[in-house]
């Protein structure tokens, strides 16, 4: 199991998506609706992705692959990876991460919508 650390940017992105999902959940409960909103579904998938990264960053459902356009925050010669939080939808999201700074640590660099 890995310990997770976050860049400031990634933490802000995660917290913003979580806050939006909570607001929509509260609104849905007030209106007595049962169907999840898009923001709630996205955050659920994002939380699952983060949990899978913690336990097994090579899990097949993450579809982890090397990503060349971002620099590693600790070692410019090391690799940065992208994992799918959601795919095959217009609202697809990616989680960019790397190993480090310690051996048992994964750093989440960014959470972004797929272009």
Protein Blocks (a to p, Z undefined) as FASTA:
>chain_A
ZZddddfklmmmmmmmmmmmmmmmmmmmmnopabdcfklmmmmmmmmmmmmmmmommbfk
lopacdfkbccfkbmkbccddddfbghifkbccddddedjbfkbccdfbdcddZZ
